[in-house]
Amino acid sequence: MAKDKRQEVCTREYTINLGKRLHDVTFKKRAPRAIKEIKKFAAKQMGTKDVRVDVKLNKAVWSQGIKNVPKRLRVVIQRKRNEDDEDSEEMFSFVTLAEDQNTKKGVVVLEA
């Protein structure tokens, strides 16, 4: 039987359109909601409940303040094995900021 795709380690690059995800959100809640939406997006794409956000990505979201969140962000999402024995989840997702923010390539599989 083939191995489940959701259990393999992989790395993908995505462009997240935060503009449409933060439409009609109160100004003082935009940056915190953006982090929640990034986590929700990563959980859906990678099929993991445990999503961790890199410090540089958090700083990029908050770079223009709480209410002026960037419209789009290019992110790299990695699905990794969980090394903690007591944790119930076998895999977790780690979201980082991509180096090149100007490309509009769609989804790029960096490592299968």
C-alpha positions as CSV (number, residue, x, y, z in Angstrom):
1,M,0.0,0.0,0.0
2,A,1.3,3.5,-0.8
3,K,2.4,5.8,2.0
4,D,-0.1,8.5,2.9
5,K,0.8,11.8,1.3
6,R,0.0,13.7,4.5
7,Q,2.7,11.9,6.4
8,E,5.6,12.8,4.1
9,V,8.1,15.6,4.8
10,C,7.8,18.3,2.1
11,T,8.4,22.0,1.5
12,R,6.2,24.2,-0.7
13,E,6.1,27.9,-1.5
14,Y,2.8,29.8,-1.6
15,T,1.5,33.3,-2.1
16,I,-1.1,34.2,0.6
17,N,-3.5,37.0,-0.3
18,L,-4.2,38.6,3.0
19,G,-6.2,41.4,1.5
20,K,-9.2,39.1,0.8
21,R,-8.8,37.3,4.1
22,L,-8.8,40.5,6.2
23,H,-11.6,42.3,4.3
24,D,-14.2,43.8,6.8
25,V,-11.9,43.2,9.8
26,T,-11.6,45.9,12.4
27,F,-8.4,48.0,12.1
28,K,-7.1,47.0,15.6
29,K,-7.6,43.3,14.9
30,R,-6.0,43.1,11.4
31,A,-2.5,41.9,12.3
32,P,-3.5,39.4,14.9
33,R,-6.2,38.0,12.5
34,A,-3.6,37.8,9.7
35,I,-1.4,35.5,11.8
36,K,-4.5,33.3,12.5
37,E,-5.4,33.2,8.8
38,I,-1.8,32.2,7.9
39,K,-2.0,29.4,10.4
40,K,-5.4,28.3,9.1
41,F,-4.1,28.4,5.5
42,A,-1.0,26.3,6.4
43,A,-3.1,23.8,8.4
44,K,-5.4,23.3,5.4
45,Q,-2.7,23.0,2.8
46,M,-0.4,20.7,4.8
47,G,-3.0,18.7,6.7
48,T,-1.5,19.3,10.1
49,K,-3.1,20.8,13.2
50,D,0.2,22.0,14.7
51,V,1.4,25.1,12.8
52,R,4.3,27.2,14.0
53,V,5.1,30.7,12.6
54,D,8.7,32.0,12.2
55,V,9.7,35.2,13.9
56,K,10.6,36.9,10.6
57,L,7.2,36.2,9.2
58,N,5.6,37.6,12.3
59,K,7.7,40.8,12.0
60,A,6.8,41.1,8.3
61,V,3.1,41.0,9.1
62,W,3.5,43.6,11.9
63,S,6.0,45.7,9.9
64,Q,3.5,48.4,8.9
65,G,1.6,48.4,12.2
66,I,-1.5,46.7,13.5
67,K,-3.9,48.0,10.8
68,N,-1.7,48.2,7.6
69,V,-1.0,44.5,7.0
70,P,0.7,43.7,3.6
71,K,-1.8,42.7,0.9
72,R,0.2,39.6,-0.2
73,L,2.9,37.6,1.4
74,R,5.1,34.9,-0.2
75,V,5.6,32.1,2.4
76,V,7.5,28.8,2.5
77,I,5.6,26.1,4.4
78,Q,7.5,23.0,5.6
79,R,5.9,19.8,6.9
80,K,8.3,18.3,9.4
81,R,8.3,15.3,11.7
82,N,7.6,16.1,15.4
83,E,10.5,15.1,17.6
84,D,8.5,15.4,20.9
85,D,7.4,12.1,22.2
86,E,4.6,13.4,24.4
87,D,2.9,15.3,21.5
88,S,0.0,13.5,19.8
89,E,0.6,15.0,16.4
90,E,3.2,13.1,14.2
91,M,3.8,16.1,11.9
92,F,3.8,19.8,12.2
93,S,4.0,22.7,9.8
94,F,6.6,25.5,10.0
95,V,5.8,28.7,8.1
96,T,8.6,31.1,7.1
97,L,8.9,34.2,4.9
98,A,10.1,33.6,1.4
99,E,13.2,35.4,0.3
100,D,11.7,36.7,-3.0
101,Q,8.5,38.5,-2.4
102,N,8.0,39.8,-6.0
103,T,7.4,36.5,-7.8
104,K,3.9,35.4,-8.7
105,K,4.6,31.8,-9.6
106,G,1.7,30.2,-7.7
107,V,2.5,27.1,-5.8
108,V,6.1,25.9,-6.0
109,V,7.2,22.5,-4.6
110,L,10.7,23.0,-3.3
111,E,11.2,19.6,-1.7
112,A,9.0,16.6,-2.1
